[in-house]
Amino acid sequence: MVQQELVCAAHLPPGRRPGLGVSGTQDSCAGLPTPGPLSSKAGPLLAATPSRPGALTSVHPVCLECRPSCSFTRPLCPCSVVQALLRPSHVSERLVGLQVRDSNFTLGNTPFLILSGTIHYFRVPRNYWKDSLLKLKACGFNTVTTHVPWNLHEPRRGQFQFSGNLDLVAFISLASEVDLWVILCVGPYVGSDLDLGGLPSWLLKDSHMKLRTTYKGFTAAVNHYFDDLIPRIREFQFQEEGPVIAMQMENEYGSYNLDKRYMPYIKNVSAPSFPPSLHTFLTLLIPGLECVDALPPQGTSPVMMMVYTARSLDGWGTSRNTLDLQMLMKGVREMLQLRFSLNFYMFHGGTNFGFMGGAAFPGYRLPMVTSYDYGALLTEDGDYTPEYLVFQELFCPDAGTRPALQRALGYGHWSWFPLPSLQQPVRSTEPLSMEQLSVNQGSGQSAGYILYETVITRGGVLNSDGHVKDRGQVFLDDKYIGVLDDMHQKLTLPNDRYKEFLMLRILVENQGRLASGTSMNQERKGLTGNIYLNGSPLRKFKIYSLEMQNKFIQRKLPNIWKPSFLHTEGPAFFLALLRVGSQPTDTFVSLQGWTKGVVFINGQNLGRYWNLGPQETLYVPGPWLKPGLNEIIVFEEFKSTLLIYFTNTSQLGKQLPPHKRLRQLSASRGVCARFPVRSHCTHPSTSPAGLSEVPTAVSAVSPAAMPPGPFLAVTGRGPARPSQDGLS
């Protein structure tokens, strides 16, 4: 259990403060008239039926004067129903925001029960925000909680991004349009299983950095960030007729607690003129705990379960965590019996697109899978789950039909082309970590991969001394030697008596920084210190940044390629064209036969895949596809194949069963750009747009005729086959 700071949004810098009032309007959830604050003619309300514990029925009439002393012990008691039905459209005058009165929250001086679900706008495609919010409302929730990730909004120091899928203002506006209240968790640390808990990695460029403390380097960055963030959300506060009723400052600091001065600083940093803020007891509750035993007495304050979660996250190489629905609903019913407000984490989990996912440390480093399904009430692609139906029956049994699914499935075929070379390397006497690189206007590298090259004169024992973070593939003169990581810190490099110099390359993957814990201050990535050969530190490195940002992935295609084979060894980039029909829709891609890597579609990073499991498919949002040709890039670290599987269901915990495979597609032309081999490419007689007419056989060319670069490009296979599935 962890105390946190919840700040009433009505206490942001003062604005308009009109009078108080609640209008009697029709609620779209239960279809019932919503009463004024003291009305005893509320019409039919919902209450528990003693013969069916947990079930709801109509009762006539209900006296609302029982609010402080209601004796109902089953969800939902009549007064709890009234409190839960209070929505933004019902409040016409807003003098007083979220407050504590006796054992209740009040909003506009009206008792208010917060039923919230978490949706992360940055983990859900923007085109589906409204769809998810409507489903949240239809399930009976009255509030959406979302976290604001600093690292995504300020990826480079002083450069802020609040557009596209990071348009926080648009998300809040949609919530208001849908008639939901909003709780913003603004950090600066938000956790949420993000890389470094949502803190920007460029903070670690300071070797003395002390995250989440009053260290001057940290507080200066926080002040600058909040100076940009707060004005964006100020107009959405409650007394400005907006939907934001509260802001959570920081997150679960009790488990960190390195600086007693930090929370007072955070409490005041966003608005020095704050009136005394709202204090309430917030706690993390995991199914299996008895509510009454786990929590201290309520006293005179209401209880808000800010993180009620169905299960824990999934990590690569572990079994998928399962959900116990009975245990889940037992906890919810107990909380409603005690009239606790709650936030269900997650309502819609979405996807760790790109490299946003962090890592956990349950005794060992555990990188998180790409899906953020997290036992949410909606699936990764926004479909209903059985748990959703149970929650809807509990919260809102007369809701009627649910919003129709706005997502379908599509699939297509592939054509393969080559990829251009890397950018210029950084030269350094000693190895530099990602954060220390002089890239991104001095902000360093945040995510992805980093390649180190150095020349050695002989083999021997290579010792990382624990400085490879997180996983490094080692190559000697283009020959794969092995992997260095926390568990494997030594490799033997063979000698070659016929060569005076040998090229040593180490490709290091950042698998995600820890999302929590005091070790976050040491979460630098790449080679974080010296690496030794026969006891001597290696020197004179060329360092290539492989952050795989959009500008790297979206560069124009050159007319260079060379024959590929069915099982091309990586590391390699594979570039493809996916032809889609006139109405692109959602699908899932399975890279069976591939080993480990990353997939991109039209410059959007779908995330990581790894044959360790448990996740077997990656979600491809329909809005990220376009009619006609779509560029797809696969970065494969080890062994590839030219077969791609599409499926109509997500597979997050087991092998893809044969009856779920929609289609097995072979590549019409296999092409990859491979490194660390130094070789070159040929120029075909046709442009990429005309590759469907290129003959199957493509001859190799002399290396002397090829331009220099760190990749070897190869091609293969025959022309594309016409689609049989309505996708040309």
C-alpha positions in Angstrom: 0.0 0.0 0.0 1.4 3.3 -1.1 0.3 6.9 -0.3 0.2 9.3 -3.2 -0.8 12.9 -3.8 -4.1 13.6 -5.5 -4.6 17.2 -6.3 -8.1 18.6 -6.9 -8.2 20.0 -10.4 -10.4 22.8 -9.2 -7.4 24.1 -7.3 -5.3 24.9 -10.4 -4.6 28.6 -10.8 -7.9 30.4 -10.3 -10.3 31.0 -13.2 -14.1 31.4 -13.5 -16.0 30.1 -10.5 -19.8 30.1 -11.3 -22.5 29.0 -8.9 -23.4 25.5 -7.9 -26.1 23.3 -9.4 -26.9 19.9 -10.9 -29.3 19.6 -13.7 -31.8 16.7 -13.9 -30.8 15.2 -17.3 -31.1 11.7 -18.8 -28.1 9.5 -18.2 -27.0 7.6 -21.2 -25.7 4.6 -19.2 -28.8 3.3 -17.4 -31.3 5.4 -19.2 -32.5 6.8 -15.9 -33.2 10.4 -14.9 -30.4 11.7 -12.8 -31.6 13.5 -9.6 -30.5 16.8 -8.3 -28.4 16.7 -5.1 -31.3 16.5 -2.6 -34.1 15.2 -4.8 -36.2 12.3 -3.3 -38.1 11.8 -6.5 -35.3 10.3 -8.4 -37.4 7.8 -10.3 -36.2 4.2 -10.5 -32.7 3.5 -9.2 -30.5 0.5 -9.1 -29.9 -1.5 -5.9 -28.6 -4.9 -4.9 -31.1 -7.8 -4.7 -30.7 -9.9 -1.5 -31.6 -13.1 -3.4 -28.9 -12.5 -6.0 -25.7 -11.1 -4.4 -24.1 -8.7 -6.7 -27.1 -8.5 -9.1 -28.9 -5.3 -9.7 -32.5 -4.4 -10.1 -34.9 -1.4 -10.0 -36.3 -0.1 -6.7 -39.0 2.6 -6.2 -38.5 5.1 -4.6 -35.2 5.7 -2.9 -34.6 8.4 -0.3 -31.3 10.1 -1.0 -31.0 11.5 2.5 -29.3 8.2 3.6 -26.1 9.1 1.8 -23.8 9.2 4.9 -25.4 6.3 6.7 -26.7 4.0 4.0 -26.8 0.4 5.4 -26.8 -1.4 2.0 -23.9 -3.9 1.9 -24.2 -5.2 -1.6 -23.1 -3.4 -4.8 -24.5 -1.1 -5.7 -26.4 0.6 -2.9 -28.9 3.2 -4.0 -26.8 6.2 -2.8 -23.7 4.8 -4.5 -25.7 4.5 -7.8 -26.7 8.1 -7.6 -23.2 9.2 -6.9 -21.8 7.1 -9.7 -24.3 8.6 -12.2 -22.9 12.1 -11.8 -21.3 13.1 -15.2 -20.0 16.4 -16.7 -23.2 17.1 -18.6 -25.2 16.9 -15.3 -23.3 19.7 -13.6 -24.4 23.2 -14.7 -22.6 25.3 -12.1 -19.1 24.6 -10.8 -18.2 26.6 -7.7 -16.5 23.8 -5.7 -14.5 21.0 -7.2 -13.6 17.6 -5.9 -13.6 17.7 -2.1 -13.7 15.4 1.0 -16.8 15.7 3.2 -17.0 13.1 6.0 -16.5 9.7 4.3 -17.5 10.9 0.8 -16.0 12.6 -2.1 -18.1 15.5 -3.3 -18.1 17.2 -6.7 -19.9 20.5 -6.9 -21.1 19.8 -3.3 -22.7 16.6 -4.5 -21.6 13.2 -3.2 -19.6 11.5 -5.8 -18.4 7.9 -6.2 -15.5 7.7 -8.7 -15.7 4.7 -10.9 -12.6 5.1 -13.2 -10.8 3.0 -15.7 -7.3 3.6 -17.1 -6.7 4.2 -20.8 -3.3 5.3 -22.0 -3.8 7.4 -25.1 -0.2 6.7 -26.2 -0.8 3.0 -26.2 -4.0 3.1 -28.3 -4.1 4.4 -31.9 -5.6 7.9 -32.0 -8.3 6.8 -34.4 -9.6 4.4 -31.7 -9.6 6.8 -28.7 -13.3 7.7 -29.0 -14.2 4.0 -29.5 -12.4 3.0 -26.2 -13.9 6.0 -24.3 -17.4 5.1 -25.4 -16.9 1.5 -24.3 -15.7 2.8 -20.9 -18.8 4.8 -20.5 -21.1 2.0 -21.7 -19.5 -0.3 -19.1 -20.8 2.0 -16.3 -17.6 3.9 -15.5 -17.8 7.7 -15.0 -14.1 8.6 -15.2 -11.1 7.9 -17.3 -7.7 8.0 -15.8 -4.6 8.5 -18.0 -0.9 8.9 -17.3 1.2 11.6 -19.0 4.6 10.1 -20.0 7.3 12.8 -19.8 9.8 10.7 -21.9 7.4 10.6 -24.9 6.4 14.3 -24.7 10.0 15.6 -24.3 12.1 12.9 -26.1 14.9 15.5 -26.5 15.7 18.1 -23.9 13.6 21.2 -24.7 11.7 19.7 -27.6 8.1 18.9 -26.8 5.7 16.7 -28.7 2.0 16.9 -28.2 0.6 15.9 -31.6 -0.6 12.8 -33.3 -0.9 9.9 -30.9 0.6 12.1 -28.2 -2.1 14.8 -28.5 -3.1 15.0 -24.8 -5.4 17.9 -25.4 -7.4 16.1 -28.0 -7.7 13.0 -25.8 -9.1 15.1 -22.9 -11.4 16.9 -25.3 -12.8 13.5 -26.5 -13.4 12.4 -22.9 -15.4 15.6 -22.3 -17.3 15.0 -25.5 -18.2 11.4 -24.4 -19.3 12.8 -21.0 -16.5 11.4 -18.8 -14.6 12.9 -16.0 -10.8 12.8 -16.2 -8.0 12.1 -13.7 -4.6 13.1 -15.0 -1.5 11.4 -13.6 1.1 13.9 -14.6 4.2 12.6 -12.9 6.9 13.6 -13.4 7.4 9.8 -12.7 4.3 7.9 -13.8 5.5 4.3 -13.7 3.0 2.5 -15.9 5.6 -0.1 -16.9 7.2 2.4 -19.3 10.9 2.7 -20.0 12.4 4.4 -17.0 8.9 4.8 -15.6 8.2 7.6 -18.1 11.2 9.7 -17.2 13.3 10.8 -20.2 16.6 8.9 -20.7 18.5 12.1 -21.4 18.4 12.8 -17.6 21.0 10.0 -17.2 23.5 11.9 -19.4 24.3 13.6 -16.1 26.6 11.1 -14.4 25.5 12.4 -11.0 21.8 12.3 -11.7 19.5 11.4 -8.8 16.1 10.7 -10.2 13.0 11.6 -8.2 14.8 13.7 -5.7 15.5 17.4 -5.1 18.8 17.1 -6.9 19.1 20.4 -8.9 19.7 18.7 -12.2 16.4 16.8 -11.8 14.2 19.6 -10.4 15.4 22.1 -13.1 14.3 19.6 -15.8 10.9 19.0 -14.0 10.3 22.7 -13.7 10.9 23.2 -17.4 8.6 20.3 -18.4 5.8 21.5 -16.1 6.1 25.0 -17.5 5.1 23.6 -20.8 2.6 21.0 -19.7 0.5 22.8 -17.1 -0.7 25.7 -19.5 -1.9 23.0 -21.9 -4.3 21.4 -19.4 -5.3 24.4 -17.3 -8.4 25.2 -19.4 -9.7 21.7 -18.8 -10.0 22.0 -15.0 -13.3 21.6 -13.3 -14.1 25.2 -12.6 -13.3 26.1 -16.2 -16.2 23.8 -17.2 -13.7 21.1 -18.1 -13.7 17.4 -17.3 -10.4 17.2 -15.2 -11.4 16.7 -11.6 -8.0 15.7 -10.2 -4.3 15.4 -10.9 -2.1 12.7 -9.3 1.3 14.1 -8.7 4.1 11.4 -8.8 3.3 7.7 -8.3 4.0 5.2 -5.5 6.8 7.3 -4.1 6.6 5.3 -0.8 8.5 2.4 -2.4 11.2 4.8 -3.6 11.4 7.5 -0.8 15.0 8.6 -1.3 14.4 12.3 -0.4 11.9 13.5 2.2 11.9 17.0 0.6 10.8 15.6 -2.7 7.0 15.2 -2.3 6.5 18.7 -0.8 8.4 20.0 -3.8 6.3 18.0 -6.3 3.1 19.0 -4.5 3.8 22.7 -5.3 5.9 22.7 -8.4 3.1 22.7 -11.0 1.2 25.7 -9.5 2.9 27.7 -6.7 -0.4 29.4 -6.0 -2.3 26.2 -5.2 -4.7 26.4 -2.3 -4.4 23.5 0.2 -4.7 20.5 -2.0 -6.9 17.5 -1.6 -5.4 14.7 0.4 -6.8 11.2 0.3 -5.6 7.7 0.9 -4.6 6.0 -2.3 -3.6 2.4 -2.4 -2.5 -0.3 -4.7 -4.8 -3.4 -4.4 -4.1 -6.7 -6.0 -6.8 -9.4 -6.1 -6.2 -11.9 -3.3 -6.1 -9.3 -0.6 -9.0 -8.8 1.7 -10.1 -5.2 1.5 -11.0 -5.0 5.2 -7.8 -6.5 6.4 -5.5 -4.8 3.9 -6.7 -1.2 4.6 -6.6 1.0 7.6 -9.9 2.3 9.0 -11.5 4.9 6.8 -11.9 7.4 9.6 -13.3 10.6 8.1 -11.7 10.3 4.7 -13.0 8.4 1.6 -10.8 5.7 0.1 -9.8 5.7 -3.5 -8.3 2.5 -5.0 -6.1 4.3 -7.5 -4.6 1.0 -9.0 -6.9 -2.0 -8.8 -5.3 -4.4 -11.2 -6.4 -7.8 -12.6 -2.9 -9.3 -12.9 0.7 -8.4 -13.5 2.5 -7.8 -16.7 4.0 -10.4 -19.0 7.7 -10.7 -19.7 9.7 -12.3 -22.5 10.5 -15.9 -21.8 7.9 -16.3 -19.0 4.5 -17.9 -18.9 1.6 -15.7 -19.5 -0.1 -14.4 -16.4 -3.8 -15.5 -16.1 -6.8 -13.7 -14.7 -9.0 -15.1 -11.9 -12.4 -13.5 -12.7 -14.0 -14.7 -9.4 -11.2 -13.2 -7.3 -11.4 -10.0 -9.4 -15.1 -9.5 -8.9 -14.9 -10.4 -5.2 -12.5 -7.5 -4.6 -14.7 -5.1 -6.6 -17.8 -6.1 -4.7 -16.1 -5.6 -1.4 -14.9 -2.2 -2.4 -18.4 -1.2 -3.5 -19.9 -2.5 -0.3 -17.6 -0.2 1.6 -18.3 2.7 -0.9 -14.7 2.9 -2.0 -14.0 4.8 -5.2 -11.8 2.8 -7.6 -9.7 3.0 -10.7 -9.4 -0.2 -12.7 -5.9 -0.6 -14.2 -6.2 -1.2 -17.1 -9.6 -0.8 -18.8 -7.9 -0.8 -22.2 -4.2 -1.7 -22.0 -3.3 -1.4 -25.7 0.2 -1.9 -27.0 3.8 -1.0 -26.1 4.4 0.4 -29.6 8.0 1.0 -30.5 10.4 0.8 -27.6 8.2 2.4 -24.9 8.0 -0.7 -22.8 10.2 -0.9 -19.7 11.5 -3.8 -17.7 10.9 -5.2 -14.2 13.2 -6.9 -11.8 11.6 -9.7 -9.8 15.0 -10.9 -8.8 16.2 -10.9 -12.4 15.8 -8.5 -15.3 12.5 -9.1 -17.1 11.9 -7.1 -20.3 8.2 -6.6 -21.0 6.4 -8.0 -24.0 5.0 -5.7 -26.7 1.3 -6.3 -25.8 0.1 -4.3 -22.8 -3.1 -6.5 -22.6 -2.6 -6.6 -18.8 -5.9 -8.3 -18.0 -7.8 -5.3 -19.3 -11.5 -5.3 -19.9 -10.9 -4.7 -23.6 -8.5 -6.7 -25.6 -5.3 -5.2 -27.1 -7.2 -4.4 -30.3 -10.3 -3.0 -28.4 -12.6 -6.0 -28.5 -14.9 -6.9 -25.5 -13.7 -9.5 -23.0 -15.9 -11.7 -20.7 -14.8 -9.5 -17.8 -16.2 -6.5 -19.5 -19.6 -8.0 -19.6 -19.4 -8.9 -15.9 -18.4 -5.4 -15.0 -21.1 -3.9 -17.1 -23.7 -6.0 -15.4 -22.3 -4.9 -12.0 -22.1 -1.2 -12.8 -24.7 -0.6 -15.4 -27.1 -3.5 -16.0 -29.6 -1.5 -18.1 -27.0 -0.1 -20.5 -28.5 -1.9 -23.4 -26.4 -2.5 -26.5 -22.7 -1.9 -26.3 -21.0 0.3 -28.9 -20.5 -1.7 -32.1 -16.9 -2.9 -32.8 -15.4 -0.4 -35.2 -12.5 -2.8 -36.1 -12.1 -5.6 -38.5 -9.4 -7.7 -40.0 -7.3 -7.6 -43.2 -4.3 -9.3 -44.7 -2.2 -9.0 -47.9 1.0 -10.1 -49.6 4.7 -9.1 -49.5 7.3 -7.8 -51.9 10.9 -7.4 -50.7 13.4 -4.5 -51.4 16.7 -3.2 -50.0 17.5 -0.7 -47.3 20.1 2.1 -47.3 23.1 2.4 -45.1 23.6 3.7 -41.6 24.4 7.3 -40.6 28.0 8.3 -39.9 29.5 6.7 -36.7 30.6 8.5 -33.5 34.3 7.9 -32.8 35.5 7.5 -29.3 38.6 6.2 -27.5 36.5 4.5 -24.8 33.0 3.0 -25.2 30.1 5.4 -24.7 26.7 4.5 -23.5 23.6 5.4 -25.5 22.9 8.4 -23.2 26.4 9.7 -23.7 26.3 9.8 -27.5 26.4 13.2 -29.2 23.2 12.6 -31.2 19.7 14.1 -31.1 21.0 17.6 -30.4 23.0 16.4 -27.4 20.2 14.4 -25.8 21.8 11.1 -26.5 20.1 7.9 -27.7 17.0 6.7 -25.9 16.1 3.3 -27.3 16.8 0.7 -29.9 20.2 -0.8 -30.7 23.8 0.5 -30.8 26.7 -1.0 -32.7 30.3 -0.9 -31.5 33.3 -1.6 -33.8 36.9 -1.8 -32.9 40.0 -3.5 -34.4 41.9 -6.2 -32.4 45.1 -8.1 -33.3 44.4 -11.4 -31.6 41.7 -13.5 -30.0 41.4 -14.5 -26.4 38.9 -14.0 -23.5 36.4 -11.2 -24.0 35.1 -10.0 -20.6 32.2 -7.5 -20.4 32.6 -7.0 -16.6 28.9 -6.5 -16.5 29.0 -3.4 -18.8 26.8 -4.8 -21.6 23.3 -3.4 -21.1 21.2 -5.2 -21.9 22.1 -7.8 -24.5 25.1 -7.8 -26.9 25.7 -10.0 -30.0 29.4 -10.4 -30.7 30.9 -10.8 -34.2 34.5 -11.3 -35.2 35.2 -10.6 -38.8 31.5 -11.1 -39.6 31.4 -14.5 -37.8 28.9 -14.7 -35.0 30.6 -15.6 -31.7 27.9 -15.4 -29.0 25.9 -13.2 -26.7 27.0 -11.1 -23.7 24.4 -10.1 -21.1 24.0 -10.1 -17.3 24.1 -13.9 -17.1 26.9 -14.4 -19.7 29.9 -12.0 -19.3 32.7 -13.9 -21.0 33.3 -15.2 -24.5 36.3 -16.8 -26.2 37.4 -15.1 -29.4 39.4 -17.4 -31.8 42.7 -16.5 -33.2 43.4 -16.2 -37.0 47.1 -16.6 -37.7 46.6 -15.5 -41.3 45.2 -12.1 -40.4 47.1 -9.3 -38.7 43.9 -7.4 -37.8 40.5 -8.6 -36.8 37.2 -6.5 -36.7 35.3 -7.0 -33.5 31.7 -5.8 -33.5 29.2 -5.8 -30.6 25.5 -5.1 -31.4 23.9 -4.1 -28.1 20.1 -4.0 -27.6 18.4 -1.8 -25.0 15.6 -4.1 -23.8 13.9 -1.4 -21.8 14.9 0.5 -18.7 13.6 -0.5 -15.3 10.2 1.1 -14.7 10.5 1.3 -11.0 13.0 0.8 -8.1 16.0 2.7 -6.8 18.2 1.1 -9.4 16.7 3.4 -12.0 19.6 5.8 -11.5 22.0 3.3 -13.0 19.8 2.4 -16.1 22.2 3.5 -18.8 22.3 1.4 -21.9 24.8 0.1 -24.4 28.4 -0.4 -23.3 28.3 1.4 -19.9 32.0 0.9 -19.1 35.2 -0.8 -20.3 35.1 -4.2 -22.0 38.3 -6.3 -21.7 40.2 -8.6 -24.0 42.7 -10.8 -22.1 42.5 -8.3 -19.2 43.2 -5.2 -21.2 40.5 -2.6 -21.9 39.6 -2.2 -25.6 40.0 1.3 -27.2 39.3 3.2 -30.4 35.6 2.5 -31.1 33.3 3.5 -34.0 29.8 3.7 -32.6 26.7 3.5 -34.7 23.4 4.7 -33.3 20.5 2.5 -34.3 17.6 4.2 -32.5 15.4 3.3 -35.5 13.4 6.6 -35.4 10.9 7.5 -38.1 13.4 9.4 -40.2 15.7 6.4 -40.3 12.9 4.0 -41.2 11.2 6.3 -43.7 14.1 7.2 -45.9 13.6 6.8 -49.6 14.4 3.5 -51.2 17.5 3.2 -53.4 17.6 0.9 -56.4 20.1 -1.4 -54.8 19.5 -5.1 -54.0 21.1 -8.5 -54.2 19.8 -12.1 -54.1 18.4 -13.3 -50.8 17.7 -16.8 -49.6 14.9 -18.4 -47.6 16.8 -18.5 -44.4 19.0 -15.4 -44.3 21.1 -15.0 -41.2 20.9 -11.7 -39.3 21.3 -9.2 -38.0 19.5 -7.8 -41.1 16.8 -5.4 -42.2 14.1 -6.7 -44.5 12.0 -4.2 -46.4 8.7 -5.2 -47.9 5.6 -3.8 -49.6 2.2 -4.9 -48.3 -0.6 -4.3 -50.8 -3.9 -3.5 -49.1 -7.4 -2.9 -50.5 -9.5 0.2 -50.4 -10.5 -0.1 -46.7 -7.6 -1.0 -44.5 -8.5 -2.8 -41.3 -6.9 -4.3 -38.2 -4.9 -7.5 -38.4 -2.3 -9.5 -36.4 1.0 -10.6 -37.9 2.9 -13.7 -36.7 6.6 -14.1 -37.5 6.8 -17.8 -37.2 10.2 -19.0 -38.3 11.8 -15.7 -37.4 13.8 -15.3 -34.2 13.9 -11.9 -32.6 13.6 -8.3 -33.8 11.3 -5.4 -34.5 8.6 -4.7 -37.1 7.7 -1.3 -38.7 4.7 -0.4 -40.8 4.7 2.9 -42.8 7.3 4.2 -40.3 5.2 3.2 -37.3 7.1 0.9 -34.9 4.8 -2.1 -34.0 7.2 -3.3 -31.4 9.4 -6.3 -30.6 8.9 -9.9 -31.4 10.8 -12.8 -29.9 10.3 -16.6 -30.3 10.9 -17.0 -26.6 7.2 -16.1 -26.1 4.8 -15.9 -24.6 3.5 -13.4 -27.2 3.2 -14.8 -30.7 1.5 -12.0 -32.7 1.9 -8.3 -33.1 -1.1 -6.0 -33.5 -1.3 -4.0 -36.7 -3.8 -1.2 -36.4 -6.0 -0.6 -39.5 -5.5 3.2 -39.3 -1.8 2.7 -39.7 -2.3 1.0 -43.1 -3.3 2.8 -46.3 -4.9 1.6 -49.5 -2.4 0.3 -52.0 1.3 -0.3 -51.1 2.4 -0.1 -47.5 6.1 -0.2 -46.6 7.0 -2.8 -44.0 10.5 -3.2 -42.4 11.5 -6.1 -40.3 14.7 -6.0 -38.3 15.8 -9.6 -37.6 18.7 -10.3 -35.2 19.3 -13.9 -36.0 17.5 -16.3 -38.3 14.8 -15.3 -40.8 12.4 -16.9 -43.2 10.4 -15.4 -46.0 7.1 -16.6 -44.7 4.6 -14.3 -42.9 1.5 -15.5 -41.2 -1.6 -13.3 -40.7 -4.3 -14.3 -38.2 -7.7 -13.0 -37.0 -6.9 -13.4 -33.3 -4.2 -12.2 -31.0 -2.0 -15.0 -29.6 -0.4 -13.7 -26.4 0.3 -16.9 -24.5 0.7 -20.0 -26.7 1.8 -21.2 -30.1 -0.4 -20.1 -33.0 -2.7 -23.1 -33.7 -3.0 -24.2 -37.3 -6.8 -23.6 -37.5 -6.3 -19.9 -36.5 -4.0 -19.2 -39.5 -5.8 -17.3 -42.1 -3.1 -17.6 -44.7 0.6 -18.4 -45.2 2.2 -15.9 -47.5 5.5 -16.3 -49.3 7.6 -13.3 -50.3 7.5 -12.3 -53.9 11.0 -11.0 -53.6 13.3 -11.4 -50.7 15.6 -8.5 -49.9 17.5 -7.6 -46.8 20.1 -5.1 -45.7 22.5 -7.0 -43.5 25.2 -6.0 -41.1 27.9 -6.1 -39.7 29.2 -7.5 -43.0 30.9 -4.9 -45.2 29.9 -5.5 -48.8 27.8 -3.8 -51.4 24.8 -4.0 -53.7 23.9 -4.2 -57.4 21.6 -1.9 -59.3 18.6 -3.8 -60.9 17.2 -2.7 -64.2 13.8 -1.9 -62.7 12.6 0.5 -60.0 10.9 -0.7 -56.8 7.5 0.1 -58.3 8.1 -2.4 -61.1 9.5 -5.3 -59.2 6.6 -7.5 -59.8 7.9 -7.8 -63.4 11.5 -8.6 -62.4 12.7 -12.1 -63.4 13.0 -14.7 -60.7 16.8 -15.2 -61.2 19.0 -12.3 -60.2 22.7 -12.7 -60.6 25.3 -11.5 -58.1 27.8 -8.8 -59.0 31.4 -8.1 -58.3 32.2 -6.4 -54.9 34.4 -4.0 -56.8 31.3 -2.6 -58.5 29.4 -1.8 -55.3 29.4 1.4 -53.2 30.8 1.2 -49.7 28.6 0.8 -46.6 28.1 -1.3 -43.5 25.4 -3.4 -45.0 25.3 -6.4 -47.4 22.1 -6.3 -49.5 20.7 -9.5 -50.9 17.6 -10.5 -53.0 15.8 -13.6 -54.1 12.5 -15.3 -55.1 9.9 -15.0 -57.8 7.1 -12.6 -58.8 4.1 -11.8 -56.7 0.9 -13.9 -56.9 -2.5 -12.2 -57.2 -4.4 -11.9 -54.0 -7.3 -14.4 -53.4 -8.8 -12.4 -50.6 -10.1 -9.1 -52.0 -6.8 -7.3 -51.4 -5.1 -6.5 -54.6 
